[in-house]
Amino acid sequence: MFTLEAINTAFLTFDQNPVVMEDLIQHISIHPDIRFGKPCIKGTRIAVVDILQWLASGMSIPEIIEDYPTLTETHIRAALAFAAHRESHTRLIAA
């Protein structure tokens, strides 16, 4: 699990504009009663993994927003930032 304190100095660059990761992560929530505890966009039941799968299937950001008007480009970028952060901390532990 991540903490905002652990990433408050991390930066991501989107479209040549530096964005503090903390600002993006504020759009993500994890609640055990929503989508079985999967990370979701706050105020929705749309999981980070849903957004990743849509992007992987070839949907563009405008197409996703058109199909899910409660989402914004910031939400989609927050999902990407969350996934990137989580992936950067993946470790293989020998048994």
N, C-alpha and C positions, 0 to 999 in steps of 0.2 A: 504494500500500500504506500502511496506517496503522501507527502505533506507539503503544504504550500511553502513552509519555511525552507524545506530542502531544495525547492526550485525557484525561490523568489529572485535569484540573480540570473537565472537561465534566460536566454533570449532565443527566439526563433525569427527568421526573416521570411516574410511572405510578400511577394510583389515588391521587393526592395525596401519595404518598410519594416523596421525592427518592431517587434511586438513582444512585450514581456509575457512570458508563459503564464505567470500567475493570473494575468487578466483573462487569458483564454480558459484556464482550468476552472475559473469561477463559474463557467457555464456548464460544468459537469457535476452530477450528483450520483451518489451510490446509496441506495436504500434497499434493505433486504426485502421489503414488501413490493418493490417495483421491479418487474422483469427479473425476478429471482436474484436481485443484487447486482445485476450487470450495470456498468457505468452508463448513465443516460444523460441526455440534454436536460438540464433543469426545467421543471414545469411540463415535461412531456414524458411519454413512455417510449421515446425513440432512443435506442441504445447506440452507443459508439460503434459497436460491431455492425449495426444496420447501415450506418453511414459508410463505413469502410467497405462493406459488401457492395453497396450501390456504386461507389466510386470504382471499385475493382471490376464491376460488371460493365463499366464504360459510361455510366451516367455522368453528365457534367454537373457542376455546382448549380447552374441555372435550372437544369432539369429537376434536380432534387428539390430545389426551392419551389419550383412550380408544382410538383407532386405533393410536397409537404410544406404548405405556406407558413406554418408556425416556425419553421427553421429559417435562419439567416445564414449568410456566408460566414459570419463570425462563429456561429454554432458549428458549422462544418469544419472550420479551421481549428476550433477548440477540440473537436473529436480527433482530428489528425494529430494535434499537439499532445493530447492525452495518450494516444496510441504510441506515438514516437517516444514519449517519456517512459511509458511502461516497457516498451521494447528495449530501450537503452539500459534498463535495469534487469533484464532477463539473464539469469545465471544458470549454468549447468552444474549440478552438485553431484559429485561422484558418490556412489553408494558404498 
